[in-house]
Amino acid sequence: MPSNTAEDKTYYKTLTRKIFTTVVVVSFMPLIFVSGIILYHFQTAHSSKVCSYLEALVNRHRHDIDMFLTERENNIHFLAESYNYPELSDEDFLQKKLEILRKEYGEVFSDLGVVDHNGHQTAYAGPFRLENANYASAEWFQKAMREQFFISDVFMGLRGFPHFIVAARNEWNGNHYILRATVDFQAFNRVVRNIRIGETGSAFIINRKNELQTDTSLDISEDSELYRGLINQAFDAQSKVRISVLESRKTQKRNLYVTGLLNNGHWALIYQQDVGDAFAEIYRTWWIALIVFTAGAVAIITMAMIVSRRTVGRIAEADNEKEMMNQQVIESNRLASLGEMAAGIAHEINNPVAIMVEEAGWISDLLEEEEFQESENLEEFQTSLGQIKKQGLRCRDITHKLLSFARRSESQKQIIKINAMVEEVVGLFSHQAKYSNVRIVTKFAEDMPYIHASQTELQQVLFNLINNALDALRATGGKIVIMTGCEDDMAVIEVKDNGPGIPRADLAKIFDPFYTTKPVGKGTGLGLSICYGILNNMGGKITVASSVGIGTNFRVFIPHQDSGPGTVSEASSAIGKAVTLTH
């Protein structure tokens, strides 16, 4: 980032920060806004989808479990209604019915029994020795005697392992009796265990007393209040499924609970899953979004830094070029003023020089008279007058050349002898070359054609090329070779020096306006650009070949008059030929 002063550096650093901040803010605002909206809608939609799915799942399994219990209840009701008490009290008959049930429904029924109104089991079919068992004090018996159909809670009972009873009440001889069946706990448990989703999703059944009715790996004792609240919610909702998100006191984790009633409201089916597991897809999406957002943020910040630095760098370069252009314009105006002043001085000098030459001629005529012929100093007078006249003519010639270069506005075309024009311009640099230890060698081709162009403009082109060559050789001295010739209907002027040469990187820019490698004040950067413009307008071109340490060779091509019919007008109007750079 080019800059000249500490104030400039501070300004450009501040500008860089402002551009960087603007780019980052403008880029991040839509990114955050759009990402937030997309993630919000995705989270809402996915959460609704998960909850709807779990609600449908629990409803379906609740229906399956209720159907399971209803079917078992219907099985026992059918037996109670189809056969009377004496038939059912026959243990062989009862055993056959048990076998039929097992054959039809598998190992769902463990045993069958008939219990009279006193709680005494009068008949039993099954693998356990429960004949003559007395259930008078059993809670399930007391409840079964009050209802037509009854399904008990899971309890240990006389057999010592979990089970529950399906009972149907009937009447014989004015007394009630009960046909009961024990449902295999493991078979019932498998129905509930089928509800598993993810790594932590599982279901279990609980009664109103907060007692498990199925196996589960969860310890619900420490969260009894939580489950009691869930059961109350389920009972309040009746047939509806309730979905809640609560924090477990034991694990300190938030869990998703889906609750629905079973067994005519005596039980509740509870599905429990860790929130992180239930909404894993949402969290995964959040993580992916965060990674993408971070990558986007890094890319935005990186690009903001690059863009801000490059932009400020170009602004700084433009400011420097503007400043340099202002300096060069000032320098150009100064040089223009200096040229006008030089023209005025040359004009003023030309008048006394002309008078001096004229007076020297008059004195020379006087010396031819008889009275001066006998003077002893006649020869010295004549020699001095000749020297005065010679140097006066020389001064007049120099002032005429200065005036021709100063009056650049005069661009009228005329027929020009190339060799004479080149020799005239070279003469202007004879003393300058001598003082710079530079030898100028001219090699003119014979029979050079005439060209139709502005002599002052061609003089300016040649003047700039020779002046640049002298500047290149000023420190070390050397040789400048100026040659003329013809190539392909073009007159060619070649200016070659053995100076330090031009670096390859600068060759493509030397014809650009205001481009210069000289220090400020030593050059305007307009010389070669003016040469290019003048030759381009003439229908000619300029080429350059240069090697560092060897030297530089400029070749000027100008359409000449003898190139064909109508070539004077054609050559002067052929505009737009490209400049050829030879590396």
Secondary structure, 3 states (H helix, E strand, C coil): CCCCCHHHHHHHHHHHHHHHHHHHHHHHHHHHHHHHHHHHHHHHHHHHHHHHHHHHHHHHHHHHHHHHHHHHHHHHHHHHHHCCHHHHCCHHHHHHHHHHHHHHHCCCEEEEEEECCCCEEEEEECCCCCCCCECCCCHHHHHHCCCCEEECCCECCCCCCCEEEEEEEEEECCEEEEEEEEECHHHHHHHHHCCCCCCCCEEEEEECCCCECCCCCCCCCCCHHHHHHHHHHHHHHCCCCEEEEEECCCCCCEEEEEEEEEHHHCEEEEEEEEHHHHCHHHHHHHHHHHHHHHHHHHHHHHHHHHHHHHHHHHHHHHHHHHHHHHHHHHHHHHHHHHHHHHHHHHHHHHHHHHHHHHHHHHHHHHCCCHHHHCCCCHHHHHHHHHHHHHHHHHHHHHHHHHHHHHCCCCCCEEEEEHHHHHHHHHHHCHHHHHHCCEEEEEECCCCCCEEEEEHHHHHHHHHHHHHHHHHHHCCCCEEEEEEEEEECCEEEEEEEECCCCCCHHHHCCCCCCCCCCCCECCECCCHHHHHHHHHHHHCCEEEEEEECCCEEEEEEEEECHHHCCCHHHHHHHCCCCCCCEEC
